[in-house]
Amino acid sequence: MKAEKISLEKAKEKQLFYFVANVIIYRESDGRCLILKRSESEKVHPGKYCVPGGKFEWSDIDINTPTRMNGDVYDYENALEKLLEREAKEECGLEVSGHPLYINSVAYIRPDGVPAMMLKFTMKYKSGEVKIEDGAITDHAWVNAEEIKQYDCISGIQEEVAYAISLFTSPASP
């Protein structure tokens, strides 16, 4: 029987997580990645440098617009890619392209007690000029693996940016 609506009614309390995805945007022309400075007013990691990312939202799965029916199941193909593309556009005004390359994952508990699962990826810069999101982001920089060490980043960002660069610059890069 097909679902008629999206519901949490039968969700299992111990299996609920926010799904969050980050994208390290790699610019091929100069081998640099974009980092963003969070506003001092942010509740989590104020003033620290990060990369674009955000939560999978209810609006990302409109029950009336699945990409296909898989038996009785509504499929929403490329949901991750669309999330990463949306967050890159919203937070810094850029378009990304290609298949996301996996970096790592982190499960964490937010200060409000909500559990979250964050998956981190890298994608290539496609086009656009950086336009930072008003209120949430106050600055940005394009950095390489050495330059990022000069910035006060959320833990792990420096290593993840260096790894992203290595994925695109190694002999077997995509």
C-alpha positions, 0 to 999 in steps of 0.5 A: 500500500502506497504512503498517502502522506509523510508522517512521524506517527510510526517513527521509532523514537530511538531511530530518529535523527536529523540528516545533515550533509556538508559539501566542501566546494573544490575550485579546480582552476586554483586547487582551493576550497571554500570555507565560510565564517559563521556569525558570532550570533550562531548558537553552535560554533559561533565565529568558526570557519566551516563549509556549506551544509544543512539539514534534509528538510520536509520540503525535500520530499514532496509526496506528490513529486517522486522521481519514480514509483518502486512498487509501493514505495515513492523514490526521490532519486538524487536527494543528497545531490539536490541537498548539497546543491541547495545548500551551496546556493543558499549559503554562498551563491555557488553552483556545484557539479559532479557526483559527491565524493565521500569524505566522512561522517559524524553523529552528534548531539545538538545542544538542544538534545536532538541527535543528528547524523552528518555526512560530508562530501566534496564536489567541484565548483561549477559557477557563480560568485560568492554571495554569503548568506546574510545573518548566518555567514560573515566572511569567506576564503578560498584556501589550499591545504596550507592556507587553511591552517591560518583559520579558526575552523570547526574541528576536522574542517582543516583535515577534511579540506586537505583530504578533499583537495587530495581526492581531486589532485591525486593521479586517479582523481575523478 
